[in-house]
Structures are given as C-alpha cells and as structure tokens.
Amino acid sequence: MSTPAPQTVQACLAALADLLGPAGVITGAEAQAPYLTEARGNAVSTPLAVVRPGTVEEVAAVVRLTAAAGIALVPQGATPAWWAGRWRRRAPCC
C-alpha cells in the first residue's frame, strides 16, 4: 500500500471526526499514549489516529473511509489474543 498524500490523510481524519465526534478520533502522542502499548509491553504502535466507533454502523463507516483514503486500518481491542496485527502464541499447557 502506498503512502496517502497528506491532504488525503487530513481529509480522512476530518471525515472521521465528523462521523465519530471529537472524542471518537484521538490524535497526538500524549492523548494516544494509553492506546499505544500492548498490555505486556511487547508491541508499541504509532498510528495516525486512534478511532473509537461506538456502533457497528460506525465501524463499517470507519472501514469505508479509511479504505477510500488508502489508509491502513489495524483493529485493536483489549488485546487478549491479538497484538501487532497477529495472533499471539500461547505457551503449551501443562
């Protein structure tokens, strides 16, 4: 995937803010800090923004907007099984 033009990124971020409201799009390293490190400290990310959709419809709209802008989207939840875009390997049991 090629890097989108800065004006495309800014337009996408503005559209996301219109969709999700000011609390739904988090930019800036300080505001993003709680979201940037996997719970065990194994992975640190540096996203353009953290988005927090509140409904399934908002998730679908976020995917559409970022795809149209050519911006990669990496989902993250509570990170119980995912980190850095891949499954964690679990230690064998007993």
N, C-alpha and C positions, 0 to 999 in steps of 0.2 A: 504494500500500500504506500503510495507516495504521500509526502507531507502536504497537507492542505495549505493554501495561501492564508496569511494572517487575517485578511479581511473575511475569508470564509469561516475561519475559526471564531472570530468576533461575532459574526452574524449568527452563527450557530449558538454560541453562548447566550446571545441576546434573546434568541428564539426560545431557548431552554428556560431562561429566566422569566420570559412572558408566560410560558406554559406552567412552570412549577412555582413561581413566586420567588422572592428574594431568599427565603430560607431553603429553597429547593435546589439552588445551584451555589456551591461553595468554591470560591477561587481564592488564591493566595495561600502560601505555605503555612502561615500561622493558623489560619482558620481551618485548613485541611489537616493539620497535624494529627488529630485523633484518628483520622482515617488512613493514614499513610503507611503504617507499620502493621504487619501481620501480628496477631496476638502473641506469638512466641518470639517475635523479633527476627524471624527468618527471612522476611522479604519486606522491602521498602519500595514504595512506588512514588512516582512524581507525575500525577495526572494534570491535565489542563484544568479540570474541574472535578468536583465530587457532586454527583446529582442524586437527589433523594426523591424519586417519584413516590406518590402515595397511593396510587391505584394501578390496576392492570392496564387501564387505558393510557395512563401517563407513561408507564414503562414502554408500551408499544409506540407512543409518540416520540419518546426519547430515542428509541432504536431507529425509527424512521428519520428523525432529524440528523442524528449523527451519521447514519449511513449515507444520506443525501449529501452531507458535507465531506464525506470521505474521512471521517474521524473514527478511529478505532474505539470500541467500547469494551471495557473489561468489567464484567459483573463482580460484585463482592457483597457478601452477606456478612454473617457473623464469623466467617472463615473456619467453620468446624472441619471441613474436608477439602476446601479449595484454598489455594494461595498461589500467587504469581501465575494465575491462569492455568493451573494444572492440579490434578489430584495429588494429595499428599500420600506418601507411602506409610503404611502403618506397620508398627513392629509386630512380628508374629506373636500370637497369643501362646502363652504357657508352653 
